[in-house]
């Protein structure tokens, strides 16, 4: 069953954490609106690619230009079935926009599915919606989300309406949990049968 999904993005959000969920959720039949405060449908945000190469933190390189599909000022969170909050650097400034925090609060108050990844939980912490949840985030964000009242888990976590992961390497498990929460049933068939064909 098709769901209407809102994705909140911003400049220098993590490329994979925007593009992969956006395209994957569309591929299984959902409609995804990507929005950013102070930008309109058709505008673009610049993404960043964060890679792990053995340093004490990630390396950031320029990603793609990602086109927004809707205008944040014109969308009503009540019209959406679920929310996706990618990570990267964007959450540190997106959490300063009251319209972003209000949208996040709607999804939690209505107990709708929410998927957050990497630094995305910084927005959830700023919205004051994490108290009592078990969750994860990028490890450097752990003190912030724990201060917001959650219990930290080292790995992909699904707790009620919230699915969280640490970074884009978690995509397979994180997206599978979120799609299960959305009610998607995806079957790849029996590999042994395909090999016999």
Secondary structure, DSSP 8 states (H G I E B T S, - for coil): ---EEEEE--TTEEHHHHHHHHHHHHHTT-EEEEE-TT--TT-EEEEEEEE-SSSSS-EEEEEEEEE--S-GGG--GGG-SEEEE--BSHHHHHTT-HHHHHHHHHHHHTT-EEEEEGGGHHHHHHHT--TT-EE---GGGHHHHHHTT-EE-SS-EEETTEEEESSGGGHHHHHHHHHHHHT-------HHHHHH-
